[in-house]
Amino acid sequence: MDIYSASDAKREFGEVLMKSQKAPVSVTRNGKPVAVILSDSDYRDLKIQALRAAVIEGEQSGDAGVLDMEAIRQKAKQQAK
């Protein structure tokens, strides 16, 4: 993984974006990691992986309960605001 300081990442943002399409890029501030820039495809893959893990965990817990789709929609709308 390539590593850029925040100031270098700002100055070379185009290059950082290009590199992030091939592999995640780490950004540091004062020598400490503060962010990772990754491609949209990698981000979507991570989201799907996390969702699958959550579904499996819920199924294995045996305590999934009843799904109230209307309540889920309302909660999603509130969080989107």
C-alpha positions in Angstrom: 0.0 0.0 0.0 1.3 3.4 -1.0 1.5 6.0 1.9 1.2 9.7 1.4 1.3 12.5 4.0 -1.8 14.6 4.0 0.0 17.6 2.4 1.5 15.3 -0.3 -1.9 13.7 -1.0 -3.4 17.2 -1.4 -0.7 18.3 -3.8 -0.7 15.0 -5.8 -4.5 14.3 -5.5 -4.8 13.2 -9.2 -2.0 10.7 -8.8 -3.5 9.4 -5.5 -6.8 8.8 -7.2 -5.2 6.9 -10.0 -3.2 4.7 -7.6 -6.3 4.1 -5.5 -7.9 2.4 -8.5 -5.3 -0.4 -8.3 -4.7 -0.6 -4.5 -5.8 1.3 -1.4 -3.7 4.4 -0.5 -2.9 5.3 3.1 -2.9 9.0 4.1 -1.0 10.1 7.2 -0.9 13.2 9.3 2.1 13.8 11.6 3.2 10.3 10.8 0.0 8.7 12.0 -2.5 7.0 9.7 -5.7 9.0 9.4 -7.4 7.7 6.2 -7.4 5.2 3.4 -8.5 6.0 -0.1 -9.8 3.1 -2.1 -11.6 2.6 -5.4 -15.4 2.7 -5.5 -15.4 -1.0 -6.5 -13.3 -2.0 -3.5 -15.5 0.1 -1.2 -18.7 -1.6 -2.5 -17.0 -5.0 -2.1 -16.2 -4.2 1.5 -19.8 -3.1 2.2 -21.2 -6.3 0.7 -18.8 -8.3 2.7 -19.8 -6.5 5.9 -23.5 -7.0 5.1 -23.0 -10.7 4.5 -21.1 -11.1 7.8 -23.9 -9.2 9.6 -26.6 -11.5 8.1 -24.6 -14.6 9.0 -24.1 -13.4 12.5 -27.8 -12.6 12.8 -28.8 -16.1 11.5 -26.4 -17.8 13.9 -27.6 -15.9 16.9 -31.0 -17.4 16.6 -32.5 -14.1 17.9 -33.4 -12.4 14.6 -36.9 -11.7 15.7 -39.7 -10.4 13.4 -38.7 -8.1 10.5 -41.0 -5.0 10.4 -40.2 -3.7 6.9 -42.1 -0.5 7.4 -40.1 0.3 10.5 -36.9 -0.5 8.6 -37.9 1.9 5.7 -38.7 4.7 8.2 -35.4 4.3 10.0 -33.5 4.3 6.7 -35.3 7.5 5.6 -34.4 9.2 8.9 -30.8 8.2 8.6 -30.6 9.5 5.0 -31.5 13.0 6.1 
